[in-house]
Amino acid sequence: MSTSEEVENQQIELQLLLQAIYLKYGYDFRSYAKASVKRRILHRMTTDQFPNISAMQHRLLEDVSFFETLLLDLSINVTEMFRDPTFYLALRKEVIPLLRNYPFLKIWHAGCSSGEEVYSMAILLKEEGLYDRAQIYATDMNQVILKKARDGIFSINRLKSYTMNYQRAGGQESFSDYYNAHYDHVVMDKSLKENILFSDHNLATDGVFGEMHLIICRNVLIYFNRELQDRVFRLFAESLTLGGIMCLGSKESVRLSNISTIFDDISKEEKIYRKSLSLDKI
Ligand SMILES: C[S@@+](CC[C@H](N)C(=O)[O-])C[C@H]1O[C@@H](n2cnc3c(N)ncnc32)[C@H](O)[C@@H]1O
């Protein structure tokens, strides 16, 4: 068999595997960016010494725990507190003044991973005096990672860099006020959790999520192809109130999507957008 035929066959096997995941377990990775999905599947194939992707498919259909391993492989959960501190500075400066106009705030963190981003938001809202009027919905498709987020327990090894991020993000207190330290981990202060609801939501298959004033979906769309990104932008546009805010990750943009004109720029640099107030754009 020629090399190009091998590559073509592997591509077919990969598509069949993603189809099998969808049909058997309901998780839809068929519209994720191909290169990244392929890299992760091939990595699992080598680690577990499968001869080819079809052999993995066989195991996947019969063994739910193998599916759970693959799900963890495919949902990349890298995150940190106050990730990209300049983004949080822009939130304080450009977005918080807009949020002050609402008597009640609904905020959605989509693809929240283990929760570091959500606790960062809770801290920021407390410092800005807005936490008590906020309801934060934190969602992810991965139930294992959501449990971690709900527990709010993080390794102490990461605290040094989190503290630096917090300070660079305009933090006004001592970061240690927000957690209790134990031997090798910290537990986030329970007052931060009071207005957070963690729940399961899949951006590829689930629907609109309430009337939100602010949606944060950072470093998630980067793993999706253009069609799936468009689906999610439509979902966000429908979930936002008029004038609601949408925040993306530094490598993501709404500008190539077919509903780009619905969103005005608040910060081009930090990928913060506002759903238009003028109805004729919608
Ligand atoms: C790289 S993390 C980003 C975490 C956080 N937003 C940040 O920027 O630090 C990507 C997260 O998106 C989640 N994710 C991937 N596909 C998803 C989908 N279809 N629906 C909901 N969450 C998804 C993953 O489980 C993972 O927790």
The ligand as an SDF file (V2000), in Angstrom:
LIG
                    3D

 27 29  0  0  0  0  0  0  0  0999 V2000
   -8.7360   24.4800   27.0350 C   0  0  0  0  0  0  0  0  0  0  0  0
  -10.1150   24.3710   28.1070 S   0  0  0  0  0  0  0  0  0  0  0  0
  -10.4850   26.0800   28.3560 C   0  0  0  0  0  0  0  0  0  0  0  0
  -10.8820   26.3610   29.7830 C   0  0  0  0  0  0  0  0  0  0  0  0
  -11.1480   27.8340   30.1130 C   0  0  0  0  0  0  0  0  0  0  0  0
  -12.2450   28.3610   29.3600 N   0  0  0  0  0  0  0  0  0  0  0  0
   -9.8960   28.6590   29.8900 C   0  0  0  0  0  0  0  0  0  0  0  0
   -9.8450   29.4380   28.9360 O   0  0  0  0  0  0  0  0  0  0  0  0
   -8.9500   28.5310   30.6640 O   0  0  0  0  0  0  0  0  0  0  0  0
  -11.3910   23.8290   26.9770 C   0  0  0  0  0  0  0  0  0  0  0  0
  -12.6420   23.2760   27.6860 C   0  0  0  0  0  0  0  0  0  0  0  0
  -13.7070   23.2040   26.7290 O   0  0  0  0  0  0  0  0  0  0  0  0
  -14.4540   22.0380   26.9990 C   0  0  0  0  0  0  0  0  0  0  0  0
  -15.1720   21.6620   25.7800 N   0  0  0  0  0  0  0  0  0  0  0  0
  -14.6660   21.1350   24.6360 C   0  0  0  0  0  0  0  0  0  0  0  0
  -15.6580   20.8780   23.7730 N   0  0  0  0  0  0  0  0  0  0  0  0
  -16.8220   21.2620   24.3770 C   0  0  0  0  0  0  0  0  0  0  0  0
  -18.1930   21.2380   23.9910 C   0  0  0  0  0  0  0  0  0  0  0  0
  -18.5620   20.7580   22.8150 N   0  0  0  0  0  0  0  0  0  0  0  0
  -19.1060   21.7110   24.8520 N   0  0  0  0  0  0  0  0  0  0  0  0
  -18.7460   22.1910   26.0730 C   0  0  0  0  0  0  0  0  0  0  0  0
  -17.4610   22.2300   26.5030 N   0  0  0  0  0  0  0  0  0  0  0  0
  -16.5130   21.7640   25.6660 C   0  0  0  0  0  0  0  0  0  0  0  0
  -13.4130   21.0130   27.4180 C   0  0  0  0  0  0  0  0  0  0  0  0
  -14.0070   19.9500   28.1500 O   0  0  0  0  0  0  0  0  0  0  0  0
  -12.4620   21.8740   28.2390 C   0  0  0  0  0  0  0  0  0  0  0  0
  -12.7960   21.8290   29.5970 O   0  0  0  0  0  0  0  0  0  0  0  0
  1  2  1  0
  2  3  1  0
  2 10  1  0
  3  4  1  0
  4  5  1  0
  5  6  1  0
  5  7  1  0
  7  8  2  0
  7  9  1  0
 10 11  1  0
 11 12  1  0
 11 26  1  0
 12 13  1  0
 13 14  1  0
 13 24  1  0
 14 15  1  0
 14 23  1  0
 15 16  2  0
 16 17  1  0
 17 18  1  0
 17 23  2  0
 18 19  1  0
 18 20  2  0
 20 21  1  0
 21 22  2  0
 22 23  1  0
 24 25  1  0
 24 26  1  0
 26 27  1  0
M  CHG  2   2   1   9  -1
M  END
$$$$
